[in-house]
Amino acid sequence: MSFMLTQTPDPLTLKEALPDFSRTSHIFLPINDCRNPAIAEGGSHWSLLLVSVVDGAAFHYDSMWPSNESSAALAAEKMSKLLGKRLVLKDLEDAPQQENSSDCGVFVCVLMRHLLLAKLLKAARGERVGMSMGDKAVDAHRARKEILSIIENFRREGEKRRRQVFFPALGLVFASMPSNRTSASREPMLMFITAEAQVHMGIPRPTRKVEVRHGLTEALRISMTTEHDQ
């Protein structure tokens, strides 16, 4: 969003494509120093701009200060026009600094989470929140491991959901075979849910056998009658 803002001469033309900020108090904008929209992988540095609508300020956290100062200033200027509200850019020189040239994205994630969870969401209504991050130490190595763990958990959850699709009308669960099977033998299979679960969910119990023919290239064929058919 910040890149789209900085590349658009009149940010008001984007209002219909962007969220409604009329009741928003704070906006987090990752800032990249890319200035060429023709290069998808352009830019070499990320920083964080926190727009506080209630304070009329845009707080900039740059882990390689002042690398992204001009990019942040441009984004703040565009946001000011979009919101119809004057924003004072505050480039925080005490923001935690990275020790290499590759941790900027990690710093953006860590600082964003800390500002949201440890500051903004814990503040009482009307309470003025200090936005300095000078006392925040960032362990980039630990943060990377935590981010990888979060991604892995989402991946596992996605795999679990893909392996199991529930068909309540049939009272069956359709799933793939365990992942320890070879890819050539990883056939679909059908499993009955328990009778207790069927009763609990109001699913008619089958009164005749279920015929299943399955394969990777042939469609599943199910013949089933229920008590409702009697």
Solvent accessible surface area in square Angstrom, and as a share of the most:
residue,aa,sasa,rsa
1,M,79,0.35
2,S,10,0.07
3,F,70,0.29
4,M,79,0.35
5,L,0,0.00
6,T,24,0.14
7,Q,61,0.27
8,T,23,0.13
9,P,120,0.76
10,D,66,0.34
11,P,1,0.00
12,L,92,0.46
13,T,98,0.57
14,L,24,0.12
15,K,117,0.49
16,E,177,0.79
17,A,79,0.61
18,L,21,0.10
19,P,88,0.55
20,D,118,0.61
21,F,30,0.13
22,S,91,0.59
23,R,233,0.85
24,T,41,0.24
25,S,51,0.33
26,H,42,0.19
27,I,13,0.07
28,F,45,0.19
29,L,4,0.02
30,P,53,0.33
31,I,4,0.02
32,N,26,0.13
33,D,44,0.23
34,C,16,0.09
35,R,125,0.46
36,N,66,0.34
37,P,89,0.56
38,A,92,0.71
39,I,81,0.41
40,A,108,0.84
41,E,145,0.65
42,G,21,0.21
43,G,39,0.38
44,S,97,0.62
45,H,9,0.04
46,W,109,0.38
47,S,1,0.01
48,L,0,0.00
49,L,0,0.00
50,L,0,0.00
51,V,0,0.00
52,S,0,0.00
53,V,25,0.15
54,V,100,0.57
55,D,57,0.30
56,G,12,0.11
57,A,3,0.03
58,A,0,0.00
59,F,19,0.08
60,H,0,0.00
61,Y,2,0.01
62,D,0,0.00
63,S,4,0.03
64,M,77,0.34
65,W,92,0.32
66,P,65,0.41
67,S,63,0.41
68,N,0,0.00
69,E,76,0.34
70,S,73,0.47
71,S,8,0.05
72,A,0,0.00
73,A,41,0.32
74,L,44,0.22
75,A,0,0.00
76,A,6,0.05
77,E,87,0.39
78,K,19,0.08
79,M,0,0.00
80,S,25,0.16
81,K,103,0.44
82,L,9,0.04
83,L,40,0.20
84,G,70,0.68
85,K,81,0.34
86,R,191,0.70
87,L,21,0.11
88,V,59,0.34
89,L,57,0.29
90,K,88,0.37
91,D,34,0.18
92,L,32,0.16
93,E,118,0.53
94,D,68,0.35
95,A,3,0.02
96,P,17,0.11
97,Q,85,0.38
98,Q,18,0.08
99,E,175,0.79
100,N,73,0.37
101,S,92,0.60
102,S,72,0.46
103,D,11,0.06
104,C,13,0.08
105,G,30,0.28
106,V,12,0.07
107,F,10,0.04
108,V,12,0.07
109,C,69,0.41
110,V,15,0.09
111,L,2,0.01
112,M,53,0.24
113,R,105,0.38
114,H,50,0.22
115,L,0,0.00
116,L,66,0.33
117,L,92,0.46
118,A,41,0.32
119,K,45,0.19
120,L,26,0.13
121,L,119,0.59
122,K,157,0.67
123,A,30,0.23
124,A,67,0.52
125,R,241,0.88
126,G,83,0.80
127,E,98,0.44
128,R,196,0.71
129,V,33,0.19
130,G,53,0.51
131,M,10,0.04
132,S,56,0.36
133,M,0,0.00
134,G,46,0.44
135,D,133,0.69
136,K,54,0.23
137,A,89,0.69
138,V,29,0.17
139,D,82,0.42
140,A,16,0.12
141,H,131,0.59
142,R,172,0.63
143,A,9,0.07
144,R,98,0.36
145,K,123,0.52
146,E,65,0.29
147,I,53,0.27
148,L,115,0.57
149,S,55,0.36
150,I,78,0.40
151,I,101,0.51
152,E,56,0.25
153,N,85,0.44
154,F,149,0.62
155,R,123,0.45
156,R,145,0.53
157,E,72,0.32
158,G,20,0.19
159,E,57,0.26
160,K,118,0.50
161,R,167,0.61
162,R,160,0.58
163,R,97,0.35
164,Q,102,0.45
165,V,73,0.42
166,F,77,0.32
167,F,84,0.35
168,P,72,0.45
169,A,90,0.70
170,L,60,0.30
171,G,0,0.00
172,L,3,0.01
173,V,16,0.09
174,F,50,0.21
175,A,9,0.07
176,S,43,0.27
177,M,36,0.16
178,P,69,0.44
179,S,85,0.55
180,N,133,0.68
181,R,89,0.33
182,T,93,0.54
183,S,87,0.56
184,A,86,0.67
185,S,36,0.23
186,R,96,0.35
187,E,50,0.23
188,P,28,0.18
189,M,49,0.22
190,L,38,0.19
191,M,77,0.35
192,F,120,0.50
193,I,28,0.14
194,T,86,0.50
195,A,42,0.33
196,E,129,0.58
197,A,32,0.25
198,Q,8,0.04
199,V,89,0.51
200,H,161,0.72
201,M,93,0.42
202,G,62,0.60
203,I,13,0.07
204,P,39,0.24
205,R,104,0.38
206,P,38,0.24
207,T,68,0.40
208,R,152,0.56
209,K,166,0.71
210,V,30,0.17
211,E,52,0.23
212,V,51,0.29
213,R,132,0.48
214,H,78,0.35
215,G,16,0.16
216,L,115,0.57
217,T,143,0.83
218,E,96,0.43
219,A,88,0.68
220,L,66,0.33
221,R,119,0.43
222,I,56,0.29
223,S,50,0.33
224,M,39,0.17
225,T,33,0.19
226,T,24,0.14
227,E,95,0.43
228,H,147,0.66
229,D,90,0.47
230,Q,139,0.62
